[in-house]
Amino acid sequence: MRVGIIGLGRMGEGMSRRMMKEGIEVWGYRRNYEKAQECLENGYVSEVTVDIQGLVDGVRAKGPGIFMMVVPAENVENTIDELLRSGCTEGDIIIDHGNSNFKDSRRRAQDLEKRGIQYIDWGISGGVYGLSRGYCLMVGGTSSAVSACSPIFRALSPGLSAAPRTNDRSWVTSAEHGWLHCGPPGAGHFVKMVHNGVEYGIMQAYAEGFNILYNADAGSKYVAEGDAEVAPMSDPENYQYDIDVAEVAELWRRGSVVGSWLLDLTADVLRSDPKLGKFSGGVSDSGEGRWTVNAAVDLGVPAPVITTALFERFNSRRLGEFGNRILNGMRSMFGGHDVR
């Protein structure tokens, strides 16, 4: 089996290495010649090219090709156009690994179907740790395309031993290996979109919980000032705990129902920088959270936790600052309240 990868950064390289270990022949494309040669010399790919034309020619030399795009979502459209200009044609399969909007994936699949090209949208979780842990794969596409690419999915997924089984069936499903054909084109990116929305909510809950622990000693610093602008702290003697947040994170990793890989990562960063001084506190959102909330609205399904987590990311970037000034102005005008 021969596969072409467009993008040999940390993610693309990791996926290539896992496929190579399973006997899949991987041709890689990377613009940087030195980095491309380094991948080849290290045995991470079978062959490398520094132009898409060379990749298409090499992969299609033995018949229809499979092309994996490991590029940012905003580059997917241009990459598809370049593949088409370079000779990608009927019988080929194009896989979009990026976090594209599922609606775009449906449209692209429909457009490519007219050319006889099948399109797989493939949401992936695991990040750069996937090289060692394996990747969780959420796949959308036709049954024939997914079947043709199943050796790729098996090579990249974590495998049956990654988690205890939840059933006693005599057969094993692909999901138990870490990959799932979620449905027709668009379904893979739809499931990945919701996955990332859930991730927003979980991360926000951890952040808020640790923030409460971090401020648990506020009572020991409290000085009653008789300030009408700020409600006084009730019973400050109840909040005089100097809690080691990094140690709590370490503790919760062991036997706790809130343990998770995200908590493992949190414990790592708190261990190296307990006050997280190198971070600004402004949290970005890459799109999937917004799309999940939009889908919930379209479906009429309540999603208050994911929605609040998304809005908190906006707030972290001070996007609500002008609104807060409006509040300052109103309170100053109707009650002569001080501005804080």
FIROFI-753266 format. One record per residue: residue in one letter; y, x, z of N, C-alpha, C, O in turn. Coordinates in pm, whole numbers, plus 50000, padded with zeros to 5 digits. Example, Ala and Ser with C-alpha at 12.3 -4.5 7.8 and 13.67 -1.06 7.14 Angstrom:
BEGIN
A494315131950780495505123050780496705132050780496685142450846 S497755128550708498945136750714500035129050787501145134150804 
This chain:
BEGIN
M498815008550000500005000050000501245008850000501345018150080 R502185006049910503405013849901504615004849931504744993949876 V505485009650020506645002050065507885010750052507845022750079 G508995004650011510275011650006511185007050118511364995050138 I511755016450192512695013150300514095017550259514305029150221 I515025008550268516425011650242517125012550377517395002450442 G517415024750418518015027150548517065034550639516125028650693 L517285047650655516415055750740517165060650864517035072250904 G517955051650923518565054851051517515054051161516325054951132 R517935052351285516975052451395515955041051383514775042951412 M516425029251342515505018051328514575020051209513355018751223 G515145023151093514335024850974513335036250988512185035050946 E513785047051047512885058451067511735054751160510585058351135 G512055047651269511015043651363509975034751297508775036451321 M510415025351216509475016451147508635024251047507435021851034 S509265033450977508535041550880507435049650948506315050550897 R507745055351062506765063551133505575055251178504435059851171 R505825043151224504705034651265503845030651145502615030351155 M504485027551033503705023850913502905035750862501755034250822 M503515047450861502805059350814501545062050897500505066050844 K501645059851028500495061951116499345052651081498175055851105 E499675041151023498645031450985498225032750839497545023950786 G498615043450775498175046250640498965039450529498525039350414 I500115033950561500965027750459501855038550398502485046250470 E501905039150267502745048950197504185043950196504465033050145 V505085051750252506475047450267507395056550187507415068750205 W508155050350099509225057150029510535053050096510785041250119 G511375062950127512605060050198513845063450118513855073050041 Y514875055550139516175058150076517215060750184517355053050279 R517925071850167519055075050254520045083250175519675092850107 R521325079450183522345086150102522505100850141522705109450055 N522405103550271522585117150320521375125650283520285123650337 Y521555135050189520435143050138519755151150248518525151550255 E520545157550332519975165950437519125157750533518015161750569 K519655146150575518905137550666517645132050600516605130750664 A517755128850471516595123850398515495134450392514325131450417 Q515875146650361514905157550354514285160350490513105163750500 E515085158850595514575160950730513475150950762512455154650821 C513665138350724512635128150744511355131750669510245130150721 L511515136650547510355140450465509615152250526508385152250535 E510365162350567509755174450624509045171550756508055178050789 N509545161650831508915158050958507715148750940507035145451037 G507455144550817506325135850790506565121450826505615113850847 Y507845117450833508175103650869508105094250749508015082150765 V508145099850628508025092150505507145099950408506935111950423 S506645092850306505835099350203506705105950098506355116450043 E507855099650071508785104549970510165099050003510275088550065 V511215106149961512575101449984513375102049854513095110049765 T514385093249846515335093449736516725091749795516885086949907 V517715095649718519105093949763519835083949674521065083049677 D519065076349595519655065349517518645054149506517435056549504 I519145041849497518285029949492517425029849366516275025549370 Q517985034649255517215034849130515935043049147514865038749104 G516055054649208514885062949230513865056149320512655057649301 L514355048849419513455041749510512685030849436511465029849449 V513395022849358512745011949284511735017549185510615012449175 D512105027949113511185033849015509935039149084508825037249035 G510115045849196508975051749266508045041349326506825042549314 V508605031249389507785021149454507075012449351505925008549372 R507735009549238507145000649137506255008049038505735001948944 A506065021049057505245028848963503805023848957503125025448856 K503345017749066501965012649071501894997449063500854991549091 G503004991049025503014976549015504144970649098505014978049144 P504134957549119505194951049197505384957749332504424962249395 G506644958249375506954965649496507404956849612507774945249594 I507354962749731507854956549853509014965149902508864977249920 F510164958849922511364966149962511914960550092512244948750101 M512024969050193512534965150324513974969950338514254981850326 M514874960650363516284964150383516554965350533516584955350606 V516754977550579517084979950720518554983750724518924995150752 V519384973850694520834975950682521554965050762520964954650789 P522814967350801523574956950871523674944250786523634944850663 A523794932850853523814919950784524904919350678524724913150573 E526054925750705527164924950610526884932850482527604931350383 N525854941350483525524949350365524354943650285523994949050180 V523764932850333522554927550269522834922950126522064926250036 E523904915550104524204910049971524354921249869523784920549760 N525124931449903525334942649810524044950249785523804954849674 T523214951449888521944958649872521014951049779520334957149696 I520964937849791520144929849700520644931549556519844933449464 D521954930949537522524932649403522134946149345521804947249227 E522164956449428521824969849380520334970749345519964977349248 L519494964349424518054964049393517814957149259516994961749179 L518524946249234518354938949108518834947348990518184947648886 R519964953949007520484962448898519554974148869519514979448758 S518794978248972517914989948958516524986448909515664995148898 G516284973748880515004970048819514064962148907512924959848867 C514484958049023513664949349107513514936049032514504929948992 T512274931649014512054920248925510854911848967510364913149079 E510404903348878509344893748906508124900348970507664910748924 G507624894249076506464899449147506814907749269505964910049355 D508064912249276508484920349390508764911649512508954899549501 I508784918149628509114911549755510234919449821510144931649835 I511284912449862512394918649935512384913150077512314901050098 I512454922150174512444918350316513794921850377514264933250366 D514414912050441515684914250511515404915450660515074905650727 H515544927550711515304930250852516514927350939516374925951060 G517724926450880518954925250958519114911651024518344902350998 N520124910551109520414897951178521304889051092522454886251127 S520764884750979521514876050889521494861750940520594857751014 N522504854050900522524839850930521384833150853521204835650734 F520614824650920519454818550856519834810450732519034809150640 K521054804950729521494797350613521664806450492521344802650379 D522164818650515522274828450407520884832450357520674834350238 S519934833750450518574837650412517924826850325517234830150228 R518144814150358517604803250275518194803850134517484802350035 R519504805950128520184806449997519674818249915519404816649796 R519534829849977519074841649904517654839649853517324843549741 A516804833649936515424831149893515384821949771514614824149678 Q516224811749773516274802449660516784809349534516244807049425 D517804817849548518344824949432517324834649373517174835449251 L516624841949459515664851949412514394845449356513734851149269 E514064833649405512894826549353513044823749203512054823649130 K514264821449159514504818849017514174831048931513914829748812 R514174842848993513834855248922512374859148943511924869448892 G511634850949017510244854249045510074864249157509004869949174 I511134866349235511104875649348511004867749478511734858049498 Q510104871949565509954865049694510794872249800510964884449797 Y511314864349892512244869449994511724865950132511414854350160 I511634875850217511204873850355512364877050449512944887850442 D512694867650535513674870250640512904873450768512004866150808 W513294884250830512464890150934513354894051050514034904351046 G513354885851154514084889251275513244898551360512034896551374 I513874908651415513134918951488513794921651621515024922451630 S512994922951725513494926451858512714938551908511524940051882 G513404947051979512774959252030513664971352018513504981152090 G514634970551925515594981351910514944994751882513864995451824 V515615005351925515115018851898513875021951980513185031751952 Y513575013652082512365015652161511115010952087509995013452131 G511315004151974510184998951899509245009551848508065006851827 L509745021651827508885032451779507695034451872506565036051827 S507955034252002506875036452099506255023452148505055022852173 R507065012852163506595000252219506064990552115505254981752146 G506514992051992506244982051889507384972151882508184971051975 Y507444964851773508534955451748508014941051753506914938151706 C508824932151811508524917851808509104912351677510304913751652 L508254906351593508654902551458508614887451438507574881151460 M509744881751398509864867551370510074866051220511134869851169 V509104860651149509044861551003509204847850938508594838050980 G510054847350835510204835350753509924838650608510314849250559 G509244829750538508944832150397507784823650352507224816050431 T507414824850225506264817450174504974823450230504944835150269 S503944815550233502664820250285502134832050204501564841450259 S502334831550072501814842349987502534855550014501904866050020 A503854854950031504624867150058504264872850194504084884950209 V504164864250294503834868750430502434874750433502204884850499 S501504868550363500144873750359500114887650295499404896550342 A500884889450187500914902450119501484913350209501104924950198 C502394909450298503074919250384502444920350523502944927850606 S501374913050548500794912950683500364926850732500454929450852 P499894936050645499594949450697500824956450756500704964250850 I502004953650700503244959150754503504953550893503844960950985 F503354940450907503624934051035502654938951142503034941051257 R501394940751103500404945651200500724959851243500534963451359 A501204968051150501534981951183502724982951278502794991951361 L503664973751264504904974651341504854967351475505584971051567 S504024957351487503994949151609503324956551725502564965951702 P503594952251848503084959451966501564959351981500994969052030 G500914948651938499464947751954499064938952071499884935452156 L497794935652074497274926052172497434930752315497594922452405 S497404943652339497444948852476498844948952536499004952652652 A499854944852459501234945552507501524935852622502444938152700 A500744925052633500964915252738499644908252769498784907052682 P499474903652894498254896252928498144883452845499154877252814 R496934879652810496734867552731496974855252817496684855252936 T497504844552755497754832052826496734821452790496854809952834 N495724825052712494694815252677493334822052676493234834252671 D492304813952681490944819252682490214816252552488984815452548 R490994814552445490374811652315489584823652267489894835152301 S488584821052188487774831952135488474839052020488144850451987 W489464832151957490214838351848491574843051898492054838652003 V492184851951822493484857751858494494854151751494204855351632 T495674849851791496714846351695497594858451665497604868251740 S498314857751555499214868851520500314870451625500754881651652 A500744859351686501784860051790501324868551907502144875351970 E500024868251936499514876452046499554891352013499514899752102 H499624894351885499794908251843501274912251836501604924051830 G502164902151836503594905051837504314901651709505444906051689 W503684893851621504404889051502503974874751470502844870751498 L504884867251411504604853151384505274848751255506464851351233 H504504842051169505074835251053505654822151104504924812551129 C506974821851120507644810451184507804798451093507974787251140 G507754800650962507944789650868508484794650736508434806650710 P509014785650652509534789450521510784798050532511274800550642 P511324802650418512504811250421513614805750510513964793950503 G514154814350593515184810650690514654809150830515394810950927 A513364805750844512794802950976512754815251065512964814351186 G512484826951004512434839151084513774842251147513844845351266 H514834841451068516164844251121516654833051213517484835451301 F516164820851193516514809951285515934812651423516634811351524 V514664816451429514034819451558514684831651622514874831951744 K515014841751542515674853651597517074850251649517504855651751 M517764841251581519084836751626518994830751766519774834151854 V518034821651785517864815251916517404825552019517834825152134 H516544834751978516124845752066517334853152122517394856052242 N518284856152036519464863552081520384854852167521044859852258 G520414841752139521154832752226520564832552366521304832952465 V519244832052375518574832752505518904845952574519144846452695 E518914856552496519264869852549520664869852610520874875652716 Y521604863252543522964862152598522924855952737523554860952831 G522184844852751522124837752878521484846052987521994846453100 I520374852752956519704861053056520604872453101520734875153221 M521224879153006522094890453039523274885953125523674892953218 Q523834874253092524964869153170524554866153313525304868853406 A523354860453331522874857453466522704870153548523094870553664 Y522124880553487522014893353557523394898653595523624902953708 A524324898353498525664903853522526354896653638526954903053724 E526264883453640526924875853746526264878453881526954879953982 G524944878953884524244881454010524584894954069524874896054188 F524554905253985524884918654034526354919754074526694927454164 N527204912154009528624912354045528834906254185529674911054261 I528084895754217528164889854352527714900154456528344901854560 L526614907054426526124917354519527134928754534527364933754645 Y527734932654424528704943554424529904940354513530474949254576 N530284927554519531454923254596531104917354732531934911054796 A529864919454776529404913254901530084918955025529914913455134 D530844929755011531564935555126533024931455128533814937455201 A533404921555050534824917655041535384913355176536574914955202 G534524907855263534994903455393535494914755481536394912855561 S534894926555465535314937955547536684943255507537324950355584 K537124939755386538424944355337539474933255343540644935455310 Y539054921555384539924909855377540994910255486540714913155602 V542214907355446543334906255539544014892855512544524890555403 A544004884055612544634871055596546144872655589546764878055681 E546744868055480548184869855459548954856755464550174856755447 G548274845755485548964832955482549594830255347550684824555338 D548894834255242549414833155106549054819555047547884816355030 A550074811555017549824798154963549274798454821548744788454772 E549394809954755548974810854616547464813354601546894810854495 V546834818354706545414821654700544694815254817545104817054932 A543634807754788542874801454896542304812254987541754822054938 P542414810655118541894820855210540374821555206539704811655176 M539844833255235538394834955241537864827955365538354830155476 S536884819755346536264812855458535234821955524534304826655460 D535414824355653534474832355732534224846155670533094848955630 P535234854655662535054867955602533974876255670533424885355609 E533664873055798532624880755867531244878755803530334886655827 N531114868255722529834865955654529654874755531528564875155474 Y530694881555490530634889355366531054903855392532084908455343 Q530244910655469530524924455503529284933055481528954941755562 Y528604930455369527394937755334527694948455230528164945355120 D527414960855263527564971855168526214973755099525394981955142 I526004966254994524694965854928524624976154816525534977254734 D523554983754814523304993654709522744986054587521554983154580 V523624983054494523234974754379522154981554294521244974954244 A522264994654278521275001954199519885000754262518884999554191 E519825001254394518545000154462517984985954454516764984054446 V518874975954456518414962154439517784960354300516734954154286 A518444966054199517884965254063516504971654059515584966453996 E516374983054127515084989954132514044981254204512894980254161 L514474975054313513584966454390513094954554308511904951554307 W514004947954240513654935954165512704938754049512074929453997 R512594951054009511664954653901510204953653946509294953553864 R509994952754078508634953754132508214940754201508614937954314 G507414933054132506844921054190507744908854190507334898254237 S508954910054138509914898954140509754890154016509394894953909 V510034877154033509954868053919511104870353821511044865453709 V512134877753860513234880453766513074894053699513984898553629 G511944900553720511694913253653511604911553502511094901453454 S512094921453427512034921053281512424934653226512864943453300 W512234936253095512664948653032514174950253041514674961353058 L514914939253029516364940053043516754945053182517724952553197 L516004940853283516264945853418515924960653429516614968153498 D514864964953361514524979153358515694987353303516074997653360 L516274982553193517394989653133518614989553226519344999453235 T518834978253295519944977253390519774987153503520724993853542 A518554988253555518284997753662518535012053616519055020253692 D518175015053492518405028553438519885031953435520285042753478 V520705022653385522125025653371522815026053507523725034053527 L522385017653602522975017953736522585030753810523375035853890 R521395035853785520965048253849521825059953805522155068653886 S522195060253678522975071453628524475069953654525195079853660 D524935057453670526375054953687526555042153769526825031553712 P526415042953903526405030853987527635021953972527525009853987 K528795027853944530005019753929530305016553783531305009953753 L529455021153693529575018253550530965021853497531555014653417 G531465033153544532835037253511533075040353365534225040153320 K532025043153289532235046753148532355034553057532615035852938 F532175022553115532265010353036533575003053062534065002953175 S534134997052957535414990152970535264975853023536214970353078 G534104970053006533904956153045534124946152932533854934352949 G534604950752818534744942152701533404941352628532884951552584 V532854929252614531504927552558531604921052421532204910452407 S531004927252322531064921952186530014911052165529074909752243 D530184903452060529154893952017529004895451867529994895251792 S527744897051822527504900651682527284888751591527064890551471 G527324876551644527214864751558526124855151597526304843051587 E524964860451643523834851551669524114841551780523644830251775 G524884845651883525244836451990526064824751938525824813251974 R527034827751852527864817151792527004807851708527154795551715 W526114813751627525294805451539524344796551621524074785151582 T523844801751733522964793851818523704781751875523184770651876 V524924784151923525734773251976526044763151866525984751051889 N526384768051747526664759051634525434750551600525554738651573 A524264756851602523034749551572522774738951678522354727851647 A523034742351805522844732651913523744720451892523324709051915 V524984722951850525914711951823525404703451705525394691151712 D524974710251597524464703051480523264694351517523114683251467 L522404699651604521174692651642521384682651756520494674651785 G522564683051819522814674451934521994678352055521614669752136 V521714691252068520884696452177521764703752278522514712652238 P521714700352407522564707252504522144721752522520954724852531 A523124730752528522854744952551523994750752634524684759952588 P524204745652756525374749852835525324764352879526364770952886 V524144769652910524054783452957524404793252845525194802452866 I523804791252728524084800152615525544799152574526184809252543 T526084786952574527484784952536528414791952634529364798652592 T528164790652764529004797152864528904812252853529904819352866 A527684817352829527504831752813528314837052695528914847752703 L528324829452585529124833352468530604833452502531314842952469 F531084822852567532504821952601532914832852700534044837552697 E531994836952788532304847852880532504860952805533284869452847 R531794862652693532014874652612533404874452550534074884752541 F533844862652507535224861552458536194865252569537134872952548 N535954859852688536834862252801536874876952839537914882152878 S535724883752826535664897952862536574906452773537014917252812 R536844901352654537704908652561539154903852569539974906652482 R539454896652678540804891952709541344882452602542554881652580 L540424875252535540854865752433541444853052494542024844852423 G541284851452625541884839952692543174843152763543704834952837 E543694855252740544864859752815546094850852791546814847652886 F546324846952666547504838652639547364825052708548334819752761 G546164819452706545934806852776546204808152925546754798952986 N545834819552983546114821753125547614822753150548094818453255 R548344828153056549804828853071550414814753064551394811753134 I549814806252980550254792252976550094785853113550974778753161 L548944788453177548714783253311549744788653409550284781253492 N550024801853399551064807653483552384800153466553064796753562 G552734797753339554004791353309554094777253364555104773453421 M553024769453346553024755753397553144755453549553924747653604 R552374764053616552414763953763553784768553814554284763753915 S554374777953742555704782753782556744771853766557644770553849 M556614763753661557614753553634557474741453726558474736353776 F556204736853748556114724453826556094726753977556344717554055 G555774739054019555684740954164556364753454215556334756254335 G556984760954125557624773354168556634783654217556974792154300 H555404782854165554374792054212554594806154156555044807854043 D554264816054237554374829954194553384832754082552314826754073 V553774842153997552904846553889552054858153939552564867653997 R550754857353916549834867953959549294875353837548504884753852 
